[in-house]
């Protein structure tokens, strides 16, 4: 079990062991799924889309803003898919 404290501003640090096990890196997106019945949360890691795509495509129109927009759409689609159950 790993522990972290929440600051006044609602910030917390993901413990080193959790980052290593889940492969969490700077730029990754965390999706928080709340289970109110169990008073628990499930955290899903979406890998940094910029790092994933870097060097894979030679497309001058593939800007940071465009990748962020596409990543947001993918994340939203995944969240909606999880809510179908």
N, C-alpha and C positions, 0 to 999 in steps of 0.2 A: 504494500500500500504506500502511495506517495502522498505528501501533504503540501499544500501551498496556502498562503494567506491572501485574502482579498483586501486591497487598499480602500481608502475612503472614496476614491474615484471608481471603484469597481474593477480595478486592474489586478491581475494575478500573474505569476510566472509559471509556465509549464515546467514541471520538474525535469531535470536532466535525464533521468532514467526513462521517463515517459516520452520525451523528445527522441531519445535513441531508439526505443522500442517501436514507436510509431513512425519514425523517420521524419519528424517535424523539423522544418528548416525555415529560415527567414523568408517571408513572402508567401508561405503556405496559408491557406484559408481554413479556419476551423468552423465547422457547422455544429451547433449545439442543439441537440434534440432532447426535449424535456419530457420526463415520465412523471407526471404529477402524482400518480397513484403511489409510486415508490419513492417519491421525493428524491429523484435521481436525474442525472443527465448523461447522455451518450454524446461523445465528441467524435466527429468524423473529420479526417484530414483530407483536404483537397490540395494536391501538390501545386506549387507555384507554376502557373501556366507560362510565364515568361522564361523561366529557367528551362522548362520542358521544350519549348519551341526554339530557343536560342540556337542559331546555326543550322536549323533543320530546313529552313525555307529561305530562298533568295527572292523575297518579295518586298519591294520598296514600299508598298502600301500597307504592309503589316507593321503598324506602329504600336507602341505601348498602349495607347488609348484603345485601339481596335482590339487588341488581345484582351485587355481588361473587360471591354464590353462583351466579347464572346465568352470569356470566363464567367462573368456574372450571369449570362443567359444559361450556361451549362449548369452552374451551381443552382440556380432557381429551378431548372428542370429536374435536377436530382432531388431537391427538397420536395417538390410537388410529387415526384414519383414515390418518395418514402411515405407521403401522407395518404396514399391510395389504399393502404392495407386496412 
